[in-house]
Amino acid sequence: MAVSNNAEKPMYQQLFEQISAQILKGELESGYCLPPIRQAAHEMRVSVITVKKAWEELERCGLIHSVPGKGCFVADFPPGEMQRIRDEMITKQMAGEVPYYKSFGLTLDEMIELLKKVY
């Protein structure tokens, strides 16, 4: 995992997005124990607060759960739940971007064509 303090997004958001993508792609399996907050902060050379905020956001989204005294673990997802969470996160991100493109007067079809070009 790599975060940059020069990026547009806050470092905790970068970290959250990287880990959530790993979970939702199945790279981090159910039950996987995330590194302790202090250890992760030390290894990535970021503040403990940055990692704590990322872990809290992951837990708020239902991607991980914490066990007092043991750590934070990737959640066990019922069938279809991982897909639902992924779709919800993507929809939220896209919804924030659409007004910008609409401000240029783009139609939905035009947006889809442009998305196909950059994809």
C-alpha positions in Angstrom: 0.0 0.0 0.0 1.2 3.4 -0.9 -0.3 6.8 0.0 0.9 10.2 -1.1 0.5 13.5 0.7 0.6 15.2 -2.7 -2.5 13.5 -4.0 -5.9 15.3 -4.2 -7.5 12.8 -1.7 -6.6 12.7 1.9 -4.2 10.0 2.9 -6.8 8.1 5.0 -9.1 8.1 1.9 -6.3 6.7 -0.3 -5.7 4.0 2.3 -9.4 3.2 2.6 -9.8 2.9 -1.1 -6.8 0.6 -1.6 -7.8 -1.8 1.2 -11.5 -1.8 0.3 -10.6 -2.6 -3.4 -8.4 -5.5 -2.1 -11.2 -6.8 0.0 -13.9 -6.4 -2.7 -11.7 -8.1 -5.4 -11.1 -11.0 -3.0 -7.4 -10.3 -2.5 -7.9 -10.0 1.3 -10.1 -12.9 2.3 -12.6 -13.2 5.1 -10.9 -13.4 8.4 -7.7 -11.8 7.3 -6.2 -9.8 10.1 -5.2 -6.2 9.2 -2.0 -5.0 10.7 -2.3 -3.1 14.0 -2.9 0.6 13.5 0.5 1.6 15.0 2.4 -1.0 12.9 0.6 0.1 9.7 1.3 3.7 10.4 5.0 3.0 11.1 5.4 0.9 7.9 3.7 3.5 5.7 5.3 6.4 7.4 1.9 8.1 8.1 0.3 9.2 11.4 -1.6 6.8 13.6 -4.7 9.1 13.1 -4.5 8.5 9.3 -4.6 4.7 9.7 -7.2 4.9 12.4 -9.6 6.9 10.2 -9.1 4.5 7.3 -9.8 1.5 9.6 -12.9 3.2 11.0 -14.2 3.9 7.5 -13.7 0.3 6.6 -15.6 -0.8 9.6 -18.4 1.7 9.0 -18.8 0.3 5.5 -19.0 -3.3 6.9 -15.8 -4.4 5.2 -14.0 -5.2 8.5 -14.9 -5.8 12.1 -12.8 -5.2 15.2 -12.4 -7.6 18.0 -11.2 -5.9 21.2 -7.7 -7.0 22.2 -7.3 -9.1 19.0 -7.4 -6.7 16.0 -9.4 -5.9 12.9 -10.5 -8.6 10.5 -11.9 -8.7 7.1 -15.7 -9.4 7.4 -17.3 -12.6 6.4 -19.8 -11.7 3.7 -23.0 -13.6 3.0 -23.6 -14.5 -0.7 -24.1 -11.4 -2.8 -23.2 -9.0 0.0 -19.8 -8.2 -1.3 -21.3 -7.3 -4.7 -23.9 -5.1 -3.0 -21.2 -3.2 -1.0 -19.0 -2.8 -4.1 -22.0 -1.5 -6.2 -23.0 0.9 -3.4 -19.5 2.3 -3.1 -19.1 2.7 -6.9 -22.5 4.3 -7.2 -21.7 6.8 -4.4 -18.4 7.7 -6.1 -20.0 8.1 -9.5 -22.9 10.1 -8.2 -20.4 12.7 -6.9 -18.8 13.0 -10.3 -21.8 13.1 -12.6 -22.8 16.8 -11.8 -19.4 17.9 -13.1 -19.9 16.2 -16.4 -23.5 17.4 -16.6 -22.3 20.9 -16.2 -20.8 20.6 -19.7 -24.2 19.7 -21.0 -23.3 16.1 -21.7 -26.1 13.6 -22.2 -26.0 10.2 -20.6 -25.2 8.6 -24.0 -22.3 11.1 -24.4 -21.0 10.3 -20.9 -21.1 6.5 -21.6 -19.2 7.0 -24.9 -16.5 9.0 -23.2 -16.3 6.4 -20.4 -15.9 3.7 -23.0 -13.0 5.6 -24.5 -11.1 6.1 -21.3 -11.8 2.6 -20.0 
